[in-house]
Every structure is written in C-alpha cells, then in structure tokens.
Amino acid sequence: MASLARATPATSAFASLRGGTVTGDHTVIFAGAMERIELTHRAEDRTMFAQGAVKAALWARDKKPGNVFDGRRARGSLIY
C-alpha cells in the first residue's frame, strides 16, 4: 500500500485562470503519479457571490472589533 504524504510547498502547486464569460469554475485536483481526483464547482451567475458577501457583512456588523473569525467559526450562523 502506498503511503500518504502531507503536501508541502515543494510538492504543491496553485494556478488561477480567468477568461471569456466564465463566471466561476473552481476545480481542486489531487494528483498522484498515475491518477487524479478532481472536485469541480461551477457557478452560472455572480449573484450568489454578491448575496454571500451581503449576508457576511450583515452577520459581521454587530461583532466586536478585533475579533478574528475563520470560516469554521462563522459558517454555522451564515448558512441559510
């Protein structure tokens, strides 16, 4: 059985591509020597990104300054 290694900056890569009228295609690729797994999300309209930004702003408006909230801590109260 092959061992799983933790990704490091030396073994990881990141790329970003924008073009044409593509609204939001996002793909995460886990690649090995002879195979790969791809997870893709495609947004058809930017409206959902704007709605999410407004919802996050409304959630944050009564939070105390100086607090740091990551996605895990905020997610539960942001989900519809």
GISULCOR-V439222 format. One record per run of one state. SS is the DSSP state (2 for helix, 1 for strand, 0 for the rest). FROM is the first residue (numbers start at 1). LEN is the number of residues. Records with the same first field share a line. If there is no record, write none. Layout:
# GISULCOR-V439222
SS->FROM-LEN, FROM-LEN
This chain:
# GISULCOR-V439222
0->1-23, 32-4, 44-3, 61-10, 79-2
1->24-8, 36-8
2->47-14, 71-8
